[in-house]
Amino acid sequence: MDSDTGGTLKNPVHRYLMCSYAYYRLNENLIPDGEFDELANKLLAEYDHWSKHPHCPTEDDLRASTYLGDYPSIVQVATELYLNRI
């Protein structure tokens, strides 16, 4: 997923939201389920840092490896653009 994406997907919140949006709304897997679970665990372990991000998933979302919130339009557009490029 990281090839040719610039710095956007280095931010784990962005990556989590894009992968979640692709999976739950577009029926597309950007990364394997196990990698998504690892990403959720990483965000949870570093939650004090990432919770300041305006779109950070909740701790409950991360524990469940899901996302139940609304997806910002930037996430939707970025994910769809990414999918069109691969």
matplotlib code that plots the C-alpha trace (Angstrom):
import matplotlib.pyplot as plt

x = [0.0, 2.9, 4.3, 4.0, 1.9, 4.2, 4.0, 0.3, 0.3, 3.2, 0.8, -0.9, -4.2, -4.4, -3.5, -6.0, -8.9, -8.1, -7.9, -11.0, -12.9, -11.8, -12.8, -16.1, -17.5, -15.9, -15.4, -11.7, -8.7, -5.8, -3.8, -4.2, -6.4, -3.5, -1.6, -4.7, -4.9, -1.2, -1.9, -4.7, -2.5, 0.3, -2.2, -3.6, -0.1, 0.7, -2.8, -1.6, 0.2, -2.3, -5.4, -4.7, -5.3, -8.8, -9.9, -8.2, -10.4, -11.5, -9.8, -12.8, -12.6, -8.9, -9.4, -12.1, -9.9, -12.8, -14.0, -17.6, -17.3, -18.0, -15.2, -14.0, -14.3, -10.5, -10.3, -12.9, -11.3, -7.8, -8.8, -10.7, -7.8, -5.4, -7.6, -7.8, -4.0, -3.3]
y = [0.0, 2.4, 2.5, 5.9, 7.5, 10.2, 10.8, 10.5, 6.9, 7.2, 8.7, 5.7, 7.6, 8.4, 4.8, 3.3, 5.5, 4.9, 1.2, 1.1, 3.2, 1.0, -2.1, -1.1, 1.3, 0.2, -3.5, -3.3, -4.6, -2.3, -4.4, -7.9, -8.2, -9.1, -5.9, -3.9, -5.4, -4.6, -1.0, -0.8, -2.1, 0.4, 3.3, 1.9, 1.6, 5.2, 6.6, 9.5, 10.8, 10.1, 10.9, 14.6, 14.0, 15.4, 12.2, 9.6, 6.5, 5.9, 3.4, 1.1, 1.2, 0.4, -2.5, -3.9, -3.2, -1.3, 2.2, 3.3, 7.0, 9.2, 9.3, 12.8, 13.7, 13.9, 10.2, 9.3, 11.2, 10.1, 6.5, 6.6, 8.3, 5.8, 2.9, 4.4, 4.6, 0.9]
z = [0.0, 0.6, -2.9, -4.5, -1.8, -0.6, 3.1, 3.6, 4.6, 7.0, 9.4, 11.1, 11.6, 7.9, 7.0, 9.5, 8.2, 4.6, 5.0, 7.1, 4.6, 1.7, 3.6, 5.1, 2.5, -0.8, -0.1, -0.9, 1.1, 1.0, 3.5, 4.9, 8.0, 10.2, 9.1, 9.9, 13.4, 13.9, 12.9, 15.4, 18.1, 17.2, 17.4, 20.7, 22.2, 21.1, 21.8, 24.0, 21.0, 18.2, 20.2, 19.5, 15.8, 14.9, 13.2, 15.5, 16.0, 19.6, 21.8, 21.5, 17.7, 17.9, 20.3, 18.0, 14.9, 13.3, 12.7, 13.6, 13.1, 10.1, 7.5, 6.7, 3.0, 2.7, 3.7, 1.2, -1.7, -0.9, -0.7, -4.0, -5.7, -4.3, -5.5, -9.0, -9.1, -8.2]

ax = plt.figure().add_subplot(projection="3d")
ax.plot(x, y, z, "-o")
ax.set_aspect("equal")
plt.show()
